[in-house]
Amino acid sequence: MRQALRITTLAITLAVLSLAGAGHATVVVQDQAEIAPGIPRLVRTASSAEGFAPEGWRVEQAVQGDFSRDGKADLAFVLRKTDPVGIITREYFDPTDINPRIIGVALGSRPGGGFTLAAQDHRLIPTRDAEGLNLEDPFEQGLAISNGSLVVQVYLFMSAGGGDAGPYSFRLRYQDGAVRLIGYDHVNVQRMSGATRTISVNFLTGRMTTATGSIETDKETTVVSRTTTPPLTLDQIGDAFAFEHDVLNPPAE
């Protein structure tokens, strides 16, 4: 968890409202097999993360490591759209980028080098829109390779209008022919009351641990249970902030 909660002041301007009216807001796709309007399908093979980036998109972060456990370096990357319409500027404030992102995962299995795309997703990293500019950018170089798996981390913090804050971590691995979610961790701090809630799930064993407490004490109440949620594929996870409610459905506190 971050050592300190950053406070960033963001505002909704008339320019943002007109942007939403023009149809540039994020589109949520129910059919997992579809790609949302404005989200391109990535090429199948490339020699680098830059090779997967379509025109009008840039590589924001890329990491390499063997998360398919076949002895070859695999590639994970985040692409960011560069549409200038999605850059909101305002006097006295830093520009706010509401352009969407794509996570791509590619395996190092091409003969002679290079990578073959195994999965892409545009929903896991939440996208800010005209109604969510109080949300601090949830992704800040949040890709890492750890213990033979890929970790994607996003962070929730609202500069106004929200009391919850904390990181969400998704641990992924290529297995059984797909990029699958094998672990999930979330720490939530209620900024008004100081209440804390930590949840950790191992989808390979089904073990789920939920601990509740307060920033004012080291004491926690821990409940160990089991989840029936299987190791989902990357495109089945959905929005990181909605995962627990929409997919995991942990026991009520």
Sequence and secondary structure as in RCSB ss.txt:
>XXXX:A:sequence
MRQALRITTLAITLAVLSLAGAGHATVVVQDQAEIAPGIPRLVRTASSAEGFAPEGWRVEQAVQGDFSRDGKADL
AFVLRKTDPVGIITREYFDPTDINPRIIGVALGSRPGGGFTLAAQDHRLIPTRDAEGLNLEDPFEQGLAISNGSL
VVQVYLFMSAGGGDAGPYSFRLRYQDGAVRLIGYDHVNVQRMSGATRTISVNFLTGRMTTATGSIETDKETTVVS
RTTTPPLTLDQIGDAFAFEHDVLNPPAE
>XXXX:A:secstr
  SS         HHHHHHHHTT S    SSTTS  TT     SEESSHHHH  TTEEEEEEEEE SSSSSS EE
EEEEEE  GGGEEEETTEEEEE   EEEEEEES STTS EEEEEEESSSS    TT TTB  S SS EEEETTEE
EEEEEE BSSS  EEEEEEEEEEEETTEEEEEEEEEEEEETTT EEEEEEEETTTTEEEEEEEETTEEEEEEEEE
E      BGGGS  GGGHIIIII     
